[in-house]
Amino acid sequence: MNRAIDLAKIYPVVDSKVFSFDDNKDAYQYQWKKHNLGKVVINI
């Protein structure tokens, strides 16, 4: 499966907005309101 992913050049979609750990409530609301494109990142 890893080989197929490498050959197909598949990468996870990550939203450009990064939240700090202290802003985890904002990150949850951001995702809940569907403002994100892909995964939401919380920097620890």
Summary of the structure (lengths in Angstrom):
residues: 44
radius of gyration: 13.6
end to end distance: 29.9
largest distance: 38.3
contacts: 77
relative contact order: 0.28
helix: 43%
strand: 27%
